Amino acid sequence: MKDLESTLNARASNAGLATFSDIASAETGRQAGRLELTTYRLAQWLRSPGPYFMALGFALFLGFWYLAVEVWKLPRFSQMPGLTTVVTEWLSPDPTYGLSIYTAEYYQHIWVSIRRVSIAFLLATGTGVPLGLFLGWSRSFKEYVFPVFELLRPIPPLAWVPLAIIMFEGSETPVIFLTYLASFYATTLNTMLGVESIDVSYIRAAYCLGAKRRQIFWHVIVPGAMPFIFTGLQISVGGAWFSLVAAEMVSGQYGLGYLINTSYTMVKYPTIVIGMFTLGVVGYATSAGVRLAGDYLMQWRARELALGGDR
């Protein structure tokens, strides 16, 4: 095998082509560059006051919750579960209200919600990004479609509940559809704004260099709108979680929204808070995943931010 590789490397070198070792070295260099950039950004973040302010913010929030409910017992907080009650229930192998990190039902609720949000988010991305690109790129297309889009966008997802139940069979599809709506609007609108924010001089320069309209779309419009697209996707995944909880309260047998609603009707107040905090953690994780994907696909943007180019 090594003899074959050496022979191919020699032939490629004689022909003026890149050898296997050259390709491997280039790939190793790219990976080292990514690792170096990630390390640099992490070091800069740890040197900044950001993480310490974040820890202080969490401490103040949890401290106020503990004092208001368990120490001061303020009138408006008298019925709320205390911090120690929620933490004890959440981490208990034998929970009083039947739900903790040791119960299988807890993870089933999380998995069902993640699956629904993932499906709705992928559908919203697959339809919202192309629609937003064409809305920002074609004026005639925007004149036809955007008025209808703006008419439907202010309608809250809960207003679609009766029609969703009529249009779709079963209990799963209406929940995904209601989750899809908020995510779709955020993705489409931010993508359109990203296209419209591109300086027209770039497009004119591309035309002067002989680029065709199709080439300008793929090599100028799409990359130029990428920062807005991923900003919209971060908003979109948050909107998807917001809509999901409302949809699961109306329909569904599992999910974090269903958990919160049934816990309220059955007077399981600690379980409500557990569901809310779980929703926050999972939602933060999905938003961070979208942000990491954006940094990976827009490494030029990540380098600019890491070096302080965007101030």
C-alpha positions in Angstrom: 0.0 0.0 0.0 2.8 2.4 0.9 4.6 1.5 -2.4 1.3 2.3 -4.3 1.0 5.6 -2.5 4.6 6.5 -3.2 4.1 5.7 -6.9 1.0 7.9 -7.1 2.7 10.7 -5.3 5.6 10.6 -7.7 3.3 10.6 -10.7 1.2 13.5 -9.3 4.4 15.5 -8.5 5.7 15.0 -12.1 2.3 16.1 -13.5 2.3 19.2 -11.3 -0.7 17.9 -9.2 -1.1 17.8 -5.5 0.1 14.7 -3.8 -1.6 12.7 -1.0 0.9 14.1 1.5 0.1 17.7 0.3 -3.6 17.1 0.7 -3.1 15.6 4.2 -0.9 18.4 5.2 -3.4 21.0 4.1 -6.2 19.3 5.9 -4.1 19.0 9.1 -3.3 22.7 8.8 -7.0 23.6 8.5 -7.9 21.5 11.5 -5.0 23.1 13.5 -6.3 26.5 12.5 -9.8 25.7 13.7 -8.5 24.4 17.0 -6.3 27.4 17.4 -9.2 29.8 16.7 -11.5 28.0 19.1 -8.8 28.0 21.8 -8.2 31.7 21.3 -11.9 32.6 21.5 -12.3 30.5 24.7 -9.3 32.2 26.3 -10.6 35.6 25.3 -14.0 34.7 26.8 -12.5 33.5 30.1 -10.4 36.7 30.3 -13.5 38.9 29.8 -16.0 39.7 32.6 -18.8 37.9 30.7 -18.7 34.5 32.4 -18.4 36.0 35.9 -21.3 38.3 35.3 -23.2 35.4 34.0 -22.5 33.4 37.2 -23.4 36.4 39.3 -26.7 36.8 37.4 -27.6 33.2 38.1 -26.6 33.6 41.8 -28.8 36.7 42.2 -31.8 35.0 40.5 -31.6 31.9 42.6 -30.9 33.9 45.8 -33.9 36.1 45.3 -36.1 33.1 44.6 -34.9 31.4 47.8 -35.3 34.5 50.0 -38.7 35.5 48.5 -40.3 32.1 48.9 -38.6 30.4 51.8 -37.2 33.2 54.0 -39.3 36.4 53.5 -42.4 34.5 52.3 -43.7 37.4 50.3 -47.5 37.4 49.7 -47.2 37.0 45.9 -44.8 34.1 46.3 -46.5 32.2 49.1 -47.9 29.5 46.7 -44.8 29.0 44.7 -42.5 26.0 45.4 -39.2 26.9 47.0 -35.8 26.5 45.6 -34.9 23.6 48.0 -38.2 21.9 47.3 -37.7 21.9 43.5 -34.0 20.9 43.6 -34.8 18.1 46.1 -37.6 16.8 43.9 -35.6 17.1 40.7 -32.7 15.1 42.1 -34.6 12.6 44.2 -34.4 8.9 43.3 -37.9 8.6 44.8 -39.7 11.8 43.9 -42.8 12.8 45.8 -44.6 14.0 42.6 -43.3 11.1 40.4 -40.9 13.0 38.2 -37.1 13.5 38.5 -33.9 12.8 36.7 -34.2 9.2 37.8 -37.6 8.5 36.2 -37.9 7.4 32.6 -41.0 9.5 32.0 -38.9 12.7 32.5 -36.6 11.8 29.5 -39.6 10.7 27.4 -41.1 14.2 27.8 -37.8 15.7 26.7 -37.3 13.4 23.8 -40.8 14.0 22.4 -40.4 17.8 22.6 -36.9 17.7 21.0 -38.2 15.5 18.2 -41.1 17.8 17.5 -39.0 21.0 17.5 -36.4 19.4 15.3 -38.9 18.4 12.7 -40.6 21.8 12.7 -37.3 23.7 12.7 -35.9 21.7 9.8 -39.1 22.3 7.8 -39.0 26.0 8.6 -35.4 26.2 7.6 -36.0 24.3 4.4 -38.9 26.6 3.4 -38.1 29.9 5.1 -34.6 30.4 3.9 -35.3 29.9 0.1 -38.5 32.0 0.4 -36.6 34.8 2.3 -33.8 34.7 -0.4 -36.3 35.2 -3.2 -38.2 37.8 -1.3 -35.0 39.9 -0.9 -33.7 39.1 -4.4 -36.7 39.6 -6.7 -38.8 42.7 -6.4 -41.6 41.4 -8.5 -41.8 38.2 -6.4 -41.9 40.2 -3.2 -44.7 42.4 -4.5 -46.8 39.2 -5.0 -45.9 37.2 -1.9 -44.9 39.6 0.9 -48.3 41.2 1.5 -49.8 37.8 2.1 -46.8 36.9 4.3 -47.3 40.1 6.4 -51.0 39.4 6.7 -50.5 36.0 8.1 -47.4 36.7 10.3 -49.1 38.6 13.1 -51.6 35.7 13.7 -50.5 33.9 16.8 -50.0 30.1 16.5 -52.8 29.4 19.1 -55.3 31.1 16.7 -54.4 28.3 14.2 -55.3 25.5 16.6 -58.9 24.9 15.3 -57.8 24.9 11.7 -54.7 22.7 12.4 -56.9 20.1 14.0 -59.3 20.2 11.0 -56.5 20.2 8.4 -54.3 17.5 9.9 -55.1 14.0 11.2 -53.9 12.7 14.5 -52.5 14.5 17.4 -48.8 14.8 16.4 -49.0 16.7 13.0 -51.1 19.6 14.4 -48.4 20.2 17.1 -45.6 20.1 14.6 -47.5 22.5 12.3 -48.1 25.0 15.1 -44.5 24.8 16.1 -43.4 25.3 12.5 -45.4 28.6 12.1 -43.4 30.8 14.5 -40.1 29.3 13.3 -41.0 29.8 9.7 -41.9 33.5 10.0 -38.7 34.4 11.9 -36.5 32.5 9.4 -38.1 34.0 6.4 -38.1 37.6 7.6 -34.4 37.6 8.8 -33.3 36.0 5.5 -35.1 38.6 3.5 -33.5 41.4 5.6 -30.1 39.8 5.1 -30.4 39.9 1.3 -31.6 43.5 1.4 -28.7 44.5 3.7 -26.1 43.6 1.1 -24.4 46.6 -0.4 -25.5 47.0 -4.0 -21.9 47.9 -5.0 -21.0 44.2 -4.6 -23.6 43.2 -7.1 -22.6 45.9 -9.5 -18.9 44.8 -9.2 -19.9 41.2 -9.9 -21.8 42.3 -13.0 -18.8 44.3 -14.2 -16.6 41.2 -13.9 -19.0 39.3 -16.2 -20.9 37.3 -13.6 -24.4 36.1 -14.5 -27.5 36.7 -12.4 -27.4 33.1 -11.3 -23.8 33.3 -10.2 -24.4 36.5 -8.3 -27.2 34.8 -6.4 -25.1 31.9 -5.3 -21.7 33.6 -4.8 -22.8 37.1 -3.5 -26.4 37.0 -2.2 -26.3 33.7 -0.3 -22.9 34.3 1.5 -23.8 37.9 2.2 -27.1 37.0 3.8 -25.6 34.2 5.9 -25.1 36.2 9.2 -28.7 37.3 9.1 -29.8 33.8 8.2 -28.2 32.3 11.3 -29.4 35.1 13.5 -32.9 34.3 12.2 -32.3 30.6 12.9 -31.4 31.3 16.5 -34.6 33.4 16.9 -36.4 30.7 15.0 -35.5 27.8 17.3 -36.5 29.9 20.3 -39.8 30.7 18.6 -40.3 27.0 17.9 -39.9 26.1 21.6 -42.3 28.9 22.5 -45.0 27.6 20.1 -44.3 24.0 21.0 -45.2 24.6 24.6 -48.5 26.3 23.7 -49.3 23.6 21.2 -48.6 20.7 23.6 -50.8 22.4 26.2 -53.7 22.1 23.7 -52.9 18.7 22.1 -50.5 15.9 22.8 -49.8 13.2 25.4 -46.1 13.8 26.1 -43.8 16.7 25.9 -42.6 19.5 28.3 -45.6 21.7 27.5 -48.0 18.8 28.3 -46.0 18.2 31.5 -46.3 21.8 32.6 -50.1 21.9 31.8 -50.9 18.6 33.5 -48.8 19.5 36.5 -50.8 22.6 37.0 -54.2 20.9 36.7 -53.0 18.2 39.2 -51.5 20.8 41.6 -47.9 19.5 41.2 -46.2 22.9 41.5 -42.6 21.6 41.8 -43.0 19.6 38.6 -44.1 22.8 36.8 -40.8 24.5 37.7 -38.9 21.4 36.8 -40.5 21.4 33.4 -39.9 25.1 32.9 -36.2 24.9 33.8 -35.8 21.8 31.6 -37.3 23.7 28.8 -34.9 26.5 29.3 -31.8 24.2 29.4 -32.9 22.3 26.3 -33.8 25.5 24.5 -30.5 27.0 25.3 -28.7 23.9 24.1 -30.5 23.9 20.7 -29.8 27.7 20.2 -26.1 27.1 21.0 -26.0 24.3 18.5 -27.4 26.6 15.8 -24.8 29.2 16.8 -22.0 26.7 16.5 -23.2 25.5 13.1 -23.2 29.1 12.0 -19.7 29.7 13.2 -18.6 26.5 11.4 -20.2 27.5 8.1 -19.0 31.2 8.4 -15.5 30.8 9.7 -14.5 34.1 8.1 -17.1 35.7 10.4 -15.9 33.8 13.4 -12.3 35.0 12.8 -13.5 38.6 12.4 -15.4 38.5 15.7 -12.6 36.7 17.5 -10.1 39.3 16.4 -12.4 42.1 17.4 -13.2 43.2 13.9 -16.9 43.8 14.6 -17.2 46.5 17.2 
